[in-house]
């Protein structure tokens, strides 16, 4: 049988992830300096592991309710109330604002796109973007409209407004962002929310890296109260729960990316549709991982965030001396421009890095442009310093002496 003939256009329109290709290449190298994958390098806190193990031992291994384990939903509702001030109930509760547990934040975004986009409908996403964003629109039969955010990598209302049409269904904000680590300011969050409200378009805020927001980018920092400092979010404005979908997760914050644990909260009409679609796709998030995630909400990860901020500072210090580099305010990535004087595309620069046993990702994986590379500093400081030495040399300039 010619199975190739049977493959549909939807599947053919989706390319394999360029990140995975670099990851697989790294497996063929001897002791590579891997700055490619956004996988936290710290161990999962013992309390979280123990909670998941206890759940398995206690036979919590079957299906859960589609919207999630009741105990986790209760814990999340209290956490959401404290953090953004929303009063939420689980999907199906009848509350104006509802929430559900999803199979990762990617699962939440997939369900949201499936609920909002039909053939010909449009989703406005940033360029550069997280790799799945344009493909989500294609899978739904819709179209991703790219909002150019170069050179500062900020998705602003001024840049979004000209792109809105009568086919626009959603605007997707990612802050802190992948691949650039850009953090939207409080004003940018407010302006985007107000723009979407005025045009009848849903705002989706993908905040998977919310805890990995560094000190200078957090709100309330000026007040000197570090305990209350938070990631800027459109969800913090009055009545935001009526007009946006908030998407967050556990994987990046607690190092449990493989557990596939996320959640979404927003208007009941949307969450109801997402929960219905989850019944026929993911069914539910993994049961033991849900029980483990209850314990995660009590963990203090600030020490790890501080360590990553120090690595961010190393990246900015070293690479900022040889090329233009927007200072990442969060996440654990830097989107590095290749100097025009080198005459190299991002892909060609990656080839030179591989020759030196360093793995980074070409910018074309995240963008219509091939002028940058993404590096992840979710690695040991020793490994990062080795990689930065090579990158500084390959970028073809000497570091400027410090003043």
C-alpha positions as CSV (number, residue, x, y, z in Angstrom):
1,X,0.0,0.0,0.0
2,X,1.2,3.5,-0.8
3,X,0.5,5.1,2.6
4,X,2.3,8.3,1.5
5,X,-0.5,8.9,-0.9
6,X,-3.0,8.8,2.0
7,X,-1.3,11.5,4.1
8,X,-3.5,14.6,4.4
9,X,-2.6,18.2,3.6
10,X,-2.9,19.1,7.3
11,X,-0.1,16.8,8.3
12,X,2.1,17.7,5.3
13,X,1.8,21.4,6.3
14,X,3.5,20.8,9.7
15,X,7.3,20.6,9.7
16,X,9.2,18.6,12.2
17,X,10.6,20.8,15.0
18,X,14.0,22.2,14.2
19,X,14.8,22.1,17.9
20,X,14.4,18.4,17.9
21,X,16.6,18.0,14.9
22,X,19.4,19.8,16.7
23,X,18.7,17.7,19.8
24,X,19.0,14.5,17.8
25,X,22.3,15.8,16.2
26,X,23.7,16.5,19.6
27,X,23.3,12.8,20.5
28,X,25.8,12.0,17.8
29,X,28.5,14.3,19.1
30,X,31.0,13.5,21.8
31,X,30.5,15.6,24.9
32,X,28.7,18.5,23.1
33,X,28.2,21.9,24.8
34,X,24.5,21.8,24.6
35,X,22.8,25.2,24.7
36,X,19.8,24.1,22.7
37,X,17.0,22.7,24.8
38,X,14.9,24.6,27.2
39,X,14.9,21.8,29.8
40,X,15.6,23.0,33.4
41,X,18.8,21.5,34.8
42,X,17.8,21.4,38.5
43,X,16.4,18.3,40.2
44,X,12.7,18.1,40.9
45,X,12.0,19.0,44.6
46,X,11.7,15.9,46.7
47,X,8.3,16.7,48.0
48,X,6.9,16.8,44.5
49,X,8.5,13.5,43.5
50,X,7.2,11.9,46.8
51,X,3.7,13.1,46.2
52,X,3.6,11.5,42.7
53,X,5.1,8.3,44.0
54,X,2.6,8.2,46.9
55,X,-0.2,8.7,44.4
56,X,1.0,5.7,42.4
57,X,1.4,3.6,45.5
58,X,-2.1,4.7,46.6
59,X,-3.5,3.5,43.2
60,X,-4.4,6.9,41.8
61,X,-3.5,5.6,38.4
62,X,-6.8,5.7,36.6
63,X,-8.7,8.4,34.7
64,X,-9.5,11.6,36.5
65,X,-12.3,13.9,35.7
66,X,-11.6,15.7,32.4
67,X,-11.2,19.1,34.2
68,X,-8.8,17.6,36.8
69,X,-8.4,16.2,40.3
70,X,-10.7,18.0,42.7
71,X,-7.9,18.6,45.2
72,X,-5.6,20.1,42.6
73,X,-8.4,22.3,41.2
74,X,-9.1,23.6,44.8
75,X,-5.4,24.3,45.3
76,X,-5.1,26.1,42.0
77,X,-8.3,28.2,42.6
78,X,-6.8,29.5,45.9
79,X,-3.4,30.1,44.1
80,X,-5.1,32.0,41.2
81,X,-7.1,34.1,43.7
82,X,-3.9,35.1,45.5
83,X,-1.9,35.8,42.4
84,X,-4.2,37.5,39.9
85,X,-7.3,38.1,42.0
86,X,-9.7,35.9,40.0
87,X,-12.5,33.9,41.6
88,X,-12.6,30.6,39.5
89,X,-14.4,27.3,39.6
90,X,-13.7,24.1,37.8
91,X,-15.0,23.5,34.3
92,X,-18.7,22.8,34.5
93,X,-19.1,24.6,37.8
94,X,-21.3,27.4,36.2
95,X,-19.0,30.1,37.6
96,X,-18.4,33.0,35.2
97,X,-14.7,32.2,35.2
98,X,-13.7,28.6,35.0
99,X,-10.5,26.6,34.9
100,X,-9.2,23.2,33.9
101,X,-6.0,21.1,34.2
102,X,-4.4,20.3,30.8
103,X,-1.7,18.1,29.4
104,X,0.9,20.8,29.5
105,X,0.5,24.3,28.4
106,X,0.8,23.1,24.8
107,X,-2.3,21.0,25.5
108,X,-4.1,24.1,26.8
109,X,-3.2,26.1,23.7
110,X,-4.2,23.3,21.3
111,X,-7.6,23.1,23.0
112,X,-8.0,26.9,22.9
113,X,-7.1,27.1,19.2
114,X,-9.4,24.2,18.3
115,X,-12.2,26.0,20.2
116,X,-11.7,29.4,18.5
117,X,-10.3,28.9,15.0
118,X,-12.2,27.5,12.0
119,X,-11.1,27.5,8.3
120,X,-9.9,30.9,7.3
121,X,-9.9,32.3,10.8
122,X,-6.8,34.2,12.0
123,X,-4.6,34.2,15.1
124,X,-2.1,37.0,15.7
125,X,1.1,35.7,17.1
126,X,4.5,37.3,17.6
127,X,7.5,36.9,15.3
128,X,9.8,35.4,16.7
129,X,7.4,32.8,18.2
130,X,7.4,29.6,20.1
131,X,7.7,26.9,17.5
132,X,4.2,25.4,17.9
133,X,2.2,28.7,17.5
134,X,1.9,28.9,13.7
135,X,1.3,25.1,13.4
136,X,-1.6,25.3,15.9
137,X,-3.3,27.6,13.5
138,X,-2.6,25.4,10.5
139,X,-3.9,22.3,12.3
140,X,-7.2,24.1,12.9
141,X,-7.5,25.2,9.3
142,X,-6.8,28.8,10.3
143,X,-4.0,31.2,9.6
144,X,-1.3,32.6,11.8
145,X,-0.7,36.3,11.2
146,X,2.8,37.3,12.3
147,X,3.4,40.4,14.4
148,X,7.0,41.6,13.8
149,X,8.6,42.4,17.2
150,X,12.2,43.1,16.1
151,X,14.5,44.5,17.3
152,X,13.3,44.6,21.0
153,X,11.1,41.4,20.7
154,X,8.1,43.2,22.3
155,X,4.6,42.5,21.2
156,X,2.8,45.8,21.6
157,X,-0.7,47.0,20.9
158,X,0.7,49.5,18.4
159,X,2.2,46.6,16.4
160,X,-0.8,44.3,16.8
161,X,-3.6,46.8,15.9
162,X,-3.0,47.1,12.1
163,X,-3.1,43.3,11.9
164,X,-6.6,42.8,13.3
165,X,-9.3,42.0,10.7
166,X,-12.9,40.7,10.8
167,X,-11.4,37.1,10.7
168,X,-9.2,37.7,13.8
169,X,-10.3,35.4,16.7
170,X,-7.3,35.7,19.1
171,X,-4.1,37.5,19.9
172,X,-1.4,35.4,21.6
173,X,1.0,37.0,24.0
174,X,3.9,35.0,25.4
175,X,5.6,36.7,28.3
176,X,8.3,35.9,29.4
177,X,8.9,34.8,25.9
178,X,10.5,31.9,24.1
179,X,12.9,32.4,22.2
180,X,13.9,35.9,23.5
181,X,13.1,36.0,27.1
182,X,11.3,39.3,26.6
183,X,8.9,40.4,29.4
184,X,6.0,42.7,28.6
185,X,5.7,45.8,30.8
186,X,2.6,46.5,32.8
187,X,1.6,49.2,30.3
188,X,2.1,46.8,27.4
189,X,-0.1,44.2,29.1
190,X,-2.8,46.8,29.8
191,X,-2.7,48.2,26.3
192,X,-3.0,44.8,24.6
193,X,-5.9,43.8,26.8
194,X,-7.7,47.1,26.1
195,X,-7.1,46.7,22.4
196,X,-8.5,43.2,22.3
197,X,-11.5,44.2,24.3
198,X,-12.3,47.1,22.0
199,X,-12.1,44.9,18.9
200,X,-13.9,41.9,20.3
201,X,-10.9,39.6,20.1
202,X,-9.8,37.1,22.8
203,X,-6.4,37.7,24.3
204,X,-4.5,34.5,25.3
205,X,-1.6,35.0,27.7
206,X,0.9,32.2,27.6
207,X,2.8,32.6,30.9
208,X,4.6,29.2,31.2
209,X,7.7,31.1,32.4
210,X,5.9,33.3,34.8
211,X,8.1,32.3,37.8
212,X,11.2,32.8,35.7
213,X,10.8,36.6,35.7
214,X,13.9,38.4,36.9
215,X,14.0,41.1,39.5
216,X,14.1,44.2,37.3
217,X,11.1,43.0,35.2
218,X,8.8,42.2,38.2
219,X,6.0,44.5,39.3
220,X,6.1,46.0,42.9
221,X,9.9,45.8,42.7
222,X,10.2,49.6,43.3
223,X,8.3,49.2,46.5
224,X,11.1,47.0,47.8
225,X,8.7,44.2,48.7
226,X,10.3,41.2,47.0
227,X,7.7,38.8,48.4
228,X,5.0,40.5,46.5
229,X,6.9,41.1,43.3
230,X,5.2,39.3,40.4
231,X,5.4,38.8,36.6
232,X,3.5,41.5,34.7
233,X,0.3,40.0,33.3
234,X,-2.8,41.3,31.6
235,X,-4.7,39.1,34.0
236,X,-4.0,41.5,36.8
237,X,-6.3,44.3,35.4
238,X,-9.9,44.7,36.5
239,X,-12.3,42.2,34.9
240,X,-9.6,40.7,32.8
241,X,-11.1,37.2,33.4
242,X,-14.0,38.2,31.2
243,X,-11.9,38.9,28.1
244,X,-8.8,36.6,28.2
245,X,-7.5,33.1,28.7
246,X,-4.7,32.7,31.2
247,X,-2.4,29.7,30.5
248,X,0.3,28.6,32.9
249,X,2.0,25.3,33.8
250,X,4.2,23.4,36.1
251,X,6.9,21.9,33.8
252,X,9.4,24.7,33.5
253,X,9.0,26.1,37.1
254,X,9.5,22.8,38.9
255,X,11.5,20.8,36.3
256,X,8.7,18.4,35.5
257,X,8.4,19.1,31.8
258,X,7.9,15.4,31.1
259,X,4.9,15.2,33.4
260,X,2.9,17.4,30.9
261,X,1.1,19.5,33.5
262,X,-0.6,22.8,32.7
263,X,-3.8,24.7,33.3
264,X,-6.0,27.3,31.8
265,X,-8.5,29.8,33.3
266,X,-10.9,32.1,31.5
267,X,-14.5,32.8,30.4
268,X,-16.8,29.9,31.1
269,X,-18.0,29.8,27.4
270,X,-14.5,29.0,26.3
271,X,-13.4,26.7,29.1
272,X,-16.6,24.6,28.5
273,X,-15.6,24.0,24.9
274,X,-12.0,23.3,25.8
275,X,-13.1,20.7,28.4
276,X,-15.4,19.1,25.9
277,X,-12.6,18.8,23.3
278,X,-10.3,17.4,26.0
279,X,-12.7,14.5,26.6
280,X,-12.2,13.4,23.0
281,X,-8.4,14.1,22.7
282,X,-6.2,14.1,25.8
283,X,-9.0,12.7,28.0
284,X,-7.3,14.1,31.1
285,X,-3.8,15.1,32.3
286,X,-1.7,12.2,33.8
287,X,-3.3,11.3,37.2
288,X,-0.1,10.8,39.3
289,X,1.4,14.0,37.9
290,X,-1.8,15.9,39.0
291,X,-1.3,14.7,42.6
292,X,2.3,15.5,42.5
293,X,1.5,19.0,41.3
294,X,-0.5,19.8,44.3
295,X,2.7,19.6,46.4
296,X,4.4,21.8,43.8
297,X,2.3,24.8,44.7
298,X,4.0,24.9,48.1
299,X,7.5,24.9,46.8
300,X,9.7,27.9,46.8
301,X,11.8,28.0,43.6
302,X,13.3,31.5,44.1
303,X,16.8,30.1,44.6
304,X,16.8,28.4,41.2
305,X,15.4,31.6,39.6
306,X,18.2,33.6,41.2
307,X,20.7,31.2,39.8
308,X,19.3,31.5,36.3
309,X,19.3,35.3,36.6
310,X,23.1,35.1,37.3
311,X,23.5,33.0,34.2
312,X,21.4,35.5,32.3
313,X,23.8,38.2,33.4
314,X,26.8,36.2,32.2
315,X,25.2,35.8,28.8
316,X,24.4,39.5,28.5
317,X,27.9,40.5,29.7
318,X,29.7,38.2,27.2
319,X,27.6,38.3,24.1
320,X,26.4,41.9,24.6
321,X,30.0,42.9,24.0
322,X,30.1,41.4,20.5
323,X,26.6,41.8,19.1
324,X,23.2,43.4,19.7
325,X,21.3,41.5,22.4
326,X,18.0,42.5,23.9
327,X,18.4,41.9,27.6
328,X,16.1,38.9,28.5
329,X,13.8,39.8,31.4
330,X,12.8,36.2,32.0
331,X,12.7,32.6,30.9
332,X,16.1,31.1,30.2
333,X,16.9,32.0,26.6
334,X,18.8,34.6,24.6
335,X,18.0,35.4,21.0
336,X,21.3,36.5,19.6
337,X,21.7,38.5,16.4
338,X,24.4,37.4,14.0
339,X,26.5,40.5,13.1
340,X,25.9,41.5,9.4
341,X,29.7,41.8,9.0
342,X,30.0,38.0,9.3
343,X,27.9,37.5,6.2
344,X,26.3,34.4,7.8
345,X,22.7,33.4,8.2
346,X,21.6,31.9,11.5
347,X,21.6,28.5,10.0
348,X,25.2,28.9,8.7
349,X,26.3,30.2,12.1
350,X,24.8,27.1,13.7
351,X,26.9,24.9,11.4
352,X,30.1,26.7,12.6
353,X,29.0,26.2,16.2
354,X,28.5,22.5,15.6
355,X,32.0,22.2,14.1
356,X,33.1,23.5,17.5
357,X,30.9,21.1,19.4
358,X,28.4,23.7,20.5
359,X,24.6,23.3,20.0
360,X,22.4,26.3,19.5
361,X,19.1,26.7,17.5
362,X,18.9,28.7,14.2
363,X,16.6,31.6,14.4
364,X,14.6,30.4,11.4
365,X,13.0,27.8,13.6
366,X,11.3,30.6,15.5
367,X,10.9,33.2,12.8
368,X,10.5,34.2,9.1
369,X,14.0,35.7,9.5
370,X,17.2,33.7,9.7
371,X,19.3,36.4,11.3
372,X,19.6,35.1,14.9
373,X,20.3,32.0,17.0
374,X,18.7,31.0,20.2
375,X,20.7,29.7,23.1
376,X,19.4,28.2,26.3
377,X,21.2,28.9,29.5
378,X,19.3,26.1,31.4
379,X,22.6,24.3,31.9
380,X,25.5,24.4,34.4
381,X,27.5,27.6,34.7
382,X,30.6,25.7,33.7
383,X,29.0,24.4,30.6
384,X,27.6,27.8,29.8
385,X,31.0,29.5,30.2
386,X,32.6,27.0,27.8
387,X,29.9,27.7,25.2
388,X,30.1,31.4,25.6
389,X,33.8,31.3,25.0
390,X,33.2,29.6,21.6
391,X,30.3,31.9,20.7
392,X,32.3,35.1,21.4
393,X,35.1,33.8,19.3
394,X,32.8,32.8,16.4
395,X,30.9,36.1,16.4
396,X,34.1,37.5,15.2
397,X,34.9,40.4,17.5
398,X,36.8,41.0,20.7
399,X,35.0,41.9,23.8
400,X,35.1,45.6,24.7
401,X,37.1,46.2,27.9
402,X,34.9,46.9,30.9
403,X,34.8,50.5,32.2
